[in-house]
Amino acid sequence: MSPIVDASLAALAVGPPIPLGELTLLPLFSSRAPGLAYLGLAEALETRQLVISEVSHAGEVPELALSSSASLPVLLVEGEALIGARQDRFVNASLLVPPGAGMRIPVSCMEAGRWSWSRPDFVDGGLLASDAIRRRTQRSVLASLAAGRGRRSDQAGIWSDIDQLHARAGSRTETRSLRHVLEQRNAGAQRRIEALPGQPGQLGLARFEAGRLRALELCSRDDVWSRLQPKLLRSLLLERSTLEHPRSPARSVPLPEDWLTALRARMSRSDVERYASPGLGHELRFEAPDLDATALVHAGELLHLAVYCD
């Protein structure tokens, strides 16, 4: 276990539980003040301090070109959707773009049926890929790194996952885009989950199902998290049609009081690999039979953590 990751988890405080259908969400806070200042993807794209485009007119599916004019670093989070250019994509790995940098970033296709220009560049997609797709990407990127192939994903598996989401949602789309699954979901459900308020100082969410921890995600700045949380909540609708239909709350399932201590223990038993990031800092990739996680660390600070548990 990385001391930086473990110390960050140990410093977490938990807010009151938020019921959401069969899920329970726990807001996460920290007793540690953030150190590094940086922008999130949405803000950087909206203010044109970051431009993301195809690497050339012909384009390459697994890579995009990025140019930053920002005076601060910019955090891209694994799974964040990018809409436009020749084909919608999502980011394969969390990375911190240096101020003023130009670079290529590793991505996956989330729109298999389009390879034509919709606009010259990309805009923020407003959502994250689904849990299953993000976890598949974590695992396949780790295997790709171990084989010396960079941060390539299991693209065929991702397309299959998206097709299954369309089949379950009964959605129709010529381009097989992941975002079209969300567009088919009940608009009222989207409004309900998007109305769940982030709280001042909140840095993340832990997600439970049937009393078991299924996922945890956090970043080091509450201003960046405030733009990330709505994306995360929208992504829950991709896989969970039950969230579309209001119903009486299910019987409350108690959450284990020691869940955070148990998570730290599970992560300490996981295999951990360290890799230099394409941007600033380094990645830590955790793998166990019942857990997958990635962490982005820079200058002694945990900037982003995404954990998935069985």
C-alpha positions in Angstrom: 0.0 0.0 0.0 1.3 3.5 -0.8 1.7 5.6 2.3 0.3 8.6 0.5 -2.9 6.7 -0.5 -3.3 5.1 2.9 -2.8 8.5 4.7 -5.4 10.1 2.4 -7.9 7.4 3.1 -7.2 7.6 6.9 -7.9 11.3 6.8 -11.4 10.9 5.3 -14.5 11.9 7.1 -18.0 10.6 6.0 -21.2 12.6 5.7 -24.7 11.4 6.2 -25.8 8.6 3.8 -27.9 9.5 0.8 -30.3 6.8 -0.4 -30.6 6.4 -4.2 -32.8 3.5 -5.3 -30.9 0.3 -4.4 -27.8 2.4 -3.8 -26.5 4.3 -0.7 -24.1 7.1 -1.3 -21.7 8.5 1.3 -20.2 11.9 0.8 -16.5 12.0 1.5 -14.5 14.9 3.1 -10.9 15.2 4.3 -9.2 16.7 7.3 -6.3 17.5 5.1 -6.2 20.8 3.2 -5.5 20.6 -0.6 -2.0 21.5 -1.7 -1.8 21.7 -5.4 -4.1 24.1 -7.4 -5.4 22.8 -10.7 -8.4 22.9 -13.1 -10.8 20.2 -14.0 -11.5 19.1 -17.5 -14.9 20.7 -17.8 -13.7 24.2 -16.7 -10.6 24.0 -18.9 -12.5 23.1 -22.0 -15.3 25.6 -21.4 -12.9 28.4 -21.0 -10.8 27.3 -24.0 -7.7 26.9 -21.8 -7.6 23.4 -23.1 -8.3 22.2 -26.7 -8.6 18.5 -27.5 -8.7 17.4 -31.1 -7.9 14.5 -33.4 -4.1 13.9 -33.8 -4.5 14.6 -37.6 -7.2 14.9 -40.2 -7.1 11.2 -40.7 -7.3 10.6 -36.9 -6.3 7.7 -34.7 -8.9 5.9 -32.5 -6.7 5.3 -29.4 -5.1 8.8 -29.1 -6.1 12.4 -29.2 -4.1 15.6 -29.3 -4.3 18.0 -26.4 -3.0 21.6 -26.2 -3.2 23.7 -22.9 -2.8 27.4 -22.6 -3.7 27.3 -18.9 -1.4 28.7 -16.2 -2.5 25.8 -13.9 -2.3 22.1 -14.4 -5.5 20.4 -15.7 -6.8 17.1 -14.2 -8.3 14.6 -16.6 -10.1 11.7 -14.9 -10.3 8.2 -16.3 -13.6 7.6 -17.9 -14.5 11.3 -18.6 -16.3 11.5 -21.9 -15.3 13.8 -24.8 -17.8 14.6 -27.5 -17.1 15.7 -31.1 -14.5 15.5 -33.8 -14.6 12.2 -35.7 -15.9 10.0 -32.9 -16.8 10.3 -29.2 -14.1 9.0 -26.8 -13.4 8.7 -23.1 -10.1 9.2 -21.2 -8.2 5.9 -20.5 -6.2 7.1 -17.5 -6.3 10.0 -15.0 -3.5 12.5 -15.8 -2.4 15.9 -14.8 -1.6 18.1 -17.8 1.3 20.5 -17.2 0.6 24.2 -17.7 1.0 25.2 -21.3 1.7 21.6 -22.5 0.9 19.9 -25.8 0.7 16.1 -25.7 -1.2 13.1 -26.9 -3.6 11.4 -24.5 -4.8 7.8 -24.4 -8.5 7.3 -25.1 -11.1 4.7 -26.0 -13.9 4.9 -28.6 -17.4 5.1 -27.2 -19.2 5.5 -30.5 -18.3 2.6 -32.8 -20.7 3.6 -35.7 -19.3 7.0 -36.5 -16.0 8.1 -38.2 -16.9 11.4 -39.6 -16.5 15.0 -38.5 -19.2 16.5 -36.3 -17.0 19.5 -35.2 -13.3 20.3 -35.3 -12.5 19.5 -31.7 -14.0 18.0 -28.5 -16.3 19.3 -25.8 -16.9 18.0 -22.4 -19.3 15.1 -22.5 -20.9 15.7 -19.2 -20.7 12.1 -18.0 -18.3 9.3 -17.1 -18.3 5.8 -18.6 -20.2 3.2 -16.7 -18.8 1.3 -13.8 -18.3 -1.9 -15.9 -16.5 0.0 -18.7 -14.3 1.9 -16.3 -13.3 -1.2 -14.4 -12.6 -3.1 -17.7 -10.5 -0.1 -18.8 -8.5 -0.2 -15.5 -7.7 -3.8 -16.0 -6.9 -3.7 -19.7 -4.7 -0.6 -19.3 -2.8 -2.3 -16.5 -2.2 -5.4 -18.7 -1.2 -3.1 -21.6 1.3 -1.2 -19.4 2.8 -4.5 -18.1 3.2 -5.6 -21.7 4.9 -2.4 -22.7 2.1 -1.3 -25.0 1.2 2.0 -23.3 -2.3 2.8 -22.0 -4.3 0.8 -24.5 -7.7 -0.5 -23.5 -9.8 -3.6 -24.4 -11.6 -1.7 -27.2 -13.6 -4.7 -28.5 -14.8 -5.4 -24.9 -15.8 -1.8 -24.4 -17.9 -1.8 -27.6 -19.5 -5.0 -26.4 -20.3 -3.4 -23.1 -21.9 -0.4 -24.8 -24.0 -2.7 -27.1 -25.2 -4.5 -24.0 -26.2 -1.2 -22.4 -28.2 -0.3 -25.5 -29.9 -3.7 -25.5 -30.9 -3.4 -21.9 -32.1 0.2 -22.4 -34.0 -0.7 -25.6 -32.3 2.3 -27.2 -31.8 2.8 -30.9 -28.8 4.6 -32.3 -27.0 4.4 -35.6 -23.6 5.3 -34.1 -23.8 3.0 -31.1 -22.8 5.9 -28.8 -22.6 5.5 -25.1 -24.1 8.9 -24.5 -27.2 7.9 -26.4 -28.0 5.3 -23.7 -28.2 8.1 -21.2 -30.4 10.2 -23.6 -32.9 7.3 -23.7 -33.2 7.3 -19.9 -36.1 9.0 -18.2 -35.5 12.8 -18.0 -37.1 12.9 -14.6 -34.6 10.4 -13.3 -31.7 12.5 -14.7 -33.1 15.5 -12.9 -33.5 13.7 -9.6 -29.9 12.4 -9.5 -28.4 15.7 -10.8 -30.3 17.5 -8.0 -28.4 15.6 -5.4 -26.3 18.4 -3.9 -22.6 18.4 -3.5 -21.6 19.8 -0.1 -19.0 22.4 0.7 -15.7 20.7 1.1 -16.9 17.4 -0.4 -14.1 15.6 -2.2 -15.8 12.3 -3.3 -18.4 9.6 -2.9 -18.4 6.0 -1.6 -21.1 3.8 -3.1 -22.8 0.9 -1.4 -25.2 -1.7 -2.7 -26.9 -4.2 -0.3 -24.7 -2.9 2.4 -21.5 -3.7 0.5 -18.9 -1.2 -0.7 -18.9 -1.2 -4.5 -17.0 1.9 -5.5 -15.2 4.9 -4.1 -13.9 7.9 -6.0 -12.3 11.1 -4.8 -10.1 14.0 -5.8 -8.1 16.5 -3.8 -10.1 19.6 -4.5 -13.7 20.3 -3.7 -14.1 22.8 -6.6 -13.1 20.1 -9.1 -15.2 17.4 -7.4 -18.3 19.7 -7.7 -18.0 19.4 -11.5 -17.1 15.7 -11.4 -20.0 14.5 -9.1 -22.8 15.2 -11.6 -20.9 13.2 -14.3 -20.6 10.3 -11.8 -24.3 10.4 -10.9 -25.3 10.5 -14.6 -23.1 7.4 -15.2 -25.1 5.5 -12.6 -28.2 5.7 -15.0 -26.3 3.9 -17.7 -26.4 0.6 -15.9 -29.3 1.0 -13.5 -32.7 1.4 -15.1 -34.3 1.0 -11.7 -33.2 4.6 -10.9 -35.6 5.8 -13.6 -38.7 4.9 -11.6 -39.5 6.5 -8.2 -40.5 4.0 -5.6 -40.8 3.7 -1.9 -37.3 3.4 -0.4 -36.2 -0.2 0.2 -35.6 -1.3 3.7 -32.4 0.4 4.9 -29.4 -1.9 4.9 -26.9 -1.0 7.7 -23.5 -0.1 6.4 -20.5 -1.7 8.2 -19.0 0.9 10.6 -15.4 -0.3 9.8 -15.8 -0.2 6.0 -13.0 2.4 5.5 -10.6 0.4 7.7 -11.5 -2.7 5.8 -10.9 -1.0 2.5 -7.5 0.1 3.6 -6.7 -3.4 4.6 -7.9 -4.8 1.3 -5.8 -2.3 -0.7 -2.7 -3.1 1.5 -3.1 -6.7 0.4 -3.4 -5.9 -3.3 -0.7 -6.0 -5.9 0.5 -2.5 -6.6 2.4 -1.3 -9.7 3.8 2.2 -10.2 4.1 3.9 -13.6 5.2 7.3 -14.7 2.2 9.3 -15.9 2.1 10.9 -19.4 1.5 14.1 -17.5 2.8 15.2 -14.1 3.3 12.7 -11.3 2.9 8.9 -11.3 0.1 6.3 -11.3 -0.4 3.6 -8.7 -2.5 0.6 -10.0 -3.9 -1.8 -7.5 -5.1 -5.3 -8.4 -6.7 -8.0 -6.3 -9.3 -10.8 -7.1 -12.0 -8.6 -5.5 -10.6 -5.1 -6.1 -9.3 -2.8 -8.8 -8.1 0.8 -8.2 -6.0 3.5 -9.7 -4.4 6.5 -8.0 -2.7 9.6 -9.4 -0.1 11.1 -7.2 2.0 14.2 -7.7 4.3 16.2 -5.3 3.4 13.9 -2.4 -0.3 14.5 -2.8 -3.1 12.1 -3.9 -4.9 13.9 -6.7 -7.4 11.3 -7.8 -8.5 7.8 -6.7 -11.0 5.4 -8.2 -11.7 2.1 -6.5 -14.0 -0.7 -7.6 -14.9 -3.7 -5.3 -16.8 -6.9 -5.6 
